[in-house]
């Protein structure tokens, strides 16, 4: 194969790694809502690993996928370099390496391949799980190094400069489209429909929020601390409904849920819920809260054991049965479903969108077709420009 053929294969591998890195970056920014990876499995194990973030994990924008995107963008730029006229007569050393684009690309991609092998080993030996997107990045990096070696060998054997098949500006446009693609898709992708049982709880003209929580779940407690101030800020604009899904592995969760139902029967459901999220739960503490809040203690005690309370919790569970419940907390904000603890910015964005008409959403077919068409146009134009520049 001619040098330009090996170079094109290497560049396509770089584009694949760049795209997968961009998808990972979007997932890291919004791990429970990106639509690219699930909340469990290898992708999530990699995101929670010690190598995922640089500095504070609370700042998800400074992450390994961000540096990967920058590295692959730079590698693509290196691959589009043309050999200077004086390169053939250049001496050895670093100057000679830089002046020969094929050697520069091989050296850079070889370094990337060493990092890729290390990351694959980290997944296998430390995490014990594999992130499929990480494997796409690492696999494409290894293939890029192989094709770069074959490209450099072909240049050395034939003496041809092996220029990039596309004009450098076209690779910049293609890289921009590849990186922008996951961000645009994340913004315009159609959301899965909210179950009818949930929308039946909505009130017209309101920001509707339905939360499924467990008072003993640590993530539910974190969400309560984050969502509470927003509910107070938006005030009467919000219609908030809390539904109870106590998990069997939390020993005090079921009694806490019953306490919330019983307090609501006496008009103090939200006050009780706030206290249940704050205290260290125990049966004694749950009983004491009834006294603290000034409930009719006799009625409260009867309610805690009543079949009607059990039926109320069963009705809550029926709204989002086990086969639909992916985890707790699960929160519906208008048309958006959150699993886990979203950021304040994500919650605020969903609440603002919930009070506006729904935007036009693109189907996967339309979006993919548009992206492929743009990439094809960039490739054709770049090919023609490259041919003109090579004359």
ABEGO torsion letter per residue (X at the ends): XBAAAAAAAAAAAAAAAAAAAAAAAAAAABAAAAGABBABEAAAAAAABAAABBEBAABAABBAAAAAAAAAAAAAAAAABBBBAAAAABBBEAAAAAABAAAAAAAAAAAAAAAAAAAAAAAAAAAGBBBAAAAAAAAAAAAAAAAAAAAAAAAAAAGBAGBBABBAAAAAAAAAAAAAAAAAAAAABBBBBBBAAAAAABBBGBBBBBBBBBAABAAAAAAAAAAAAAAAAAEAABBBBBBBBBBAABAAAAAAAAAAAAAAAAGAAAAAAAAAAABBBBAAAAAAAAAAAGBBAAAAAAAAABAAAAAAAAAAAAABBAAABAEOBBBBBEABBBBEBBBAAAAAAAAAAAABBBBBBBBAAAAAAAAAAAAAAAAAAAAAAAAAAAX
